Amino acid sequence: MEQQLATLRRTALDAEIRAAATGWADPSDAPRYLDDRDRYLTEDGAIDTAAITADLAAVLVQRPHLARVDGPRRPAPDLSQGQRNGPSGVAEQIRDAEARGDWAAAISLKNQRLAEQAREQR
């Protein structure tokens, strides 16, 4: 019976610790960093959530890598990949170069298109 009571007490304390770990990246990690759980029980058997919150904040000061990053996490785009705002196909690039009056680029793109067509016919 005493074993079951100790298990229930530990489960309740761990749940309160996880609930108080609002600033943590992973609240399930929080119970590992608070060793003496009996000190969070008051004389009447209540759980002292203020002490838990203060100790969790102290752990985050010592180990800031455990803290949650505020704001949405967005991937850093790699601009060397994917479509750009310019023309995507060779035909569009040729039209764009001719519209700009960049005849050297237009001729180069036309030669590139002819080379690709020659490779495809082989």
Sequence and secondary structure as in RCSB ss.txt:
>XXXX:A:sequence
MEQQLATLRRTALDAEIRAAATGWADPSDAPRYLDDRDRYLTEDGAIDTAAITADLAAVLVQRPHLARVDGPRRP
APDLSQGQRNGPSGVAEQIRDAEARGDWAAAISLKNQRLAEQAREQR
>XXXX:A:secstr
 HHHHHHHHHHHHHHHHHHH TTBSSGGGGGGG   GGGGB TTS B HHHHHHHHHHHHHH GGGB   S    
   TTSS  SS  SHHHHHHHHHHHT HHHHHHHHHHHHHHHHHHH 
